[in-house]
């Protein structure tokens, strides 16, 4: 499993997206978890 290193800008961007009420944040978190586990992304995440 990889260890994430989040930049300050990335953290700010995530907070801004969460405050906006965008529902795609869960999809983003899922993709990040998959990549950290070094698994391949499925087709739904590639488009």
C-alpha positions, 0 to 999 in steps of 0.5 A: 500500500502506498502512503499518500503525501497531500499538498496544502493546496490539495487539502484546501481544494478538497475542503472547498469541494466538500463545502460546495456539496458536490457529490462527486467527492465520494467518487474521488475518495474511492479512486484515491483509495484504489490507487493507494492500494495499487489496484487497477481502476475499473472502466466506470472510473476511467471516463 
